[in-house]
Amino acid sequence: GDISVQTGPNGSILPIINMEKHRLSRKTKAMLALGGKKAGKGKGI
């Protein structure tokens, strides 16, 4: 994936955000894989 773990001022929050992004990206990819072919370029993310 293109999600990089970064250390910042909110070091304890970043891992949680990264996990949410990873979970969301997986869900988005799954939805795109299922509906992308039907919807085509009609809808944006």
C-alpha positions in Angstrom: 0.0 0.0 0.0 0.9 3.6 -0.2 0.3 4.3 3.4 3.4 5.2 5.3 3.7 5.2 9.1 4.9 8.6 10.1 6.0 9.9 13.5 4.6 13.4 14.3 3.3 15.6 17.2 0.3 13.2 17.5 2.3 10.0 17.3 -0.3 8.1 19.2 -3.1 9.2 16.8 -1.3 8.5 13.5 -1.3 4.7 13.8 -5.0 4.8 14.4 -5.6 7.1 11.4 -3.3 4.9 9.3 -5.4 1.8 10.3 -8.6 3.6 9.5 -7.2 4.7 6.1 -6.0 1.2 5.4 -9.4 -0.3 6.3 -11.1 2.4 4.3 -8.8 1.9 1.3 -9.4 -1.8 1.3 -13.2 -1.2 1.5 -13.0 1.4 -1.2 -10.9 -1.0 -3.4 -13.5 -3.7 -2.8 -16.4 -1.4 -3.7 -14.5 -0.2 -6.8 -13.8 -3.8 -7.8 -17.5 -4.7 -7.5 -19.2 -1.5 -8.7 -16.5 0.3 -10.6 -17.2 -1.8 -13.7 -20.9 -0.9 -13.5 -20.6 2.7 -12.5 -17.7 3.5 -14.7 -16.4 7.0 -14.2 -19.9 8.3 -13.2 -19.1 8.8 -9.6 -16.0 10.1 -7.8 -14.8 9.0 -4.4 
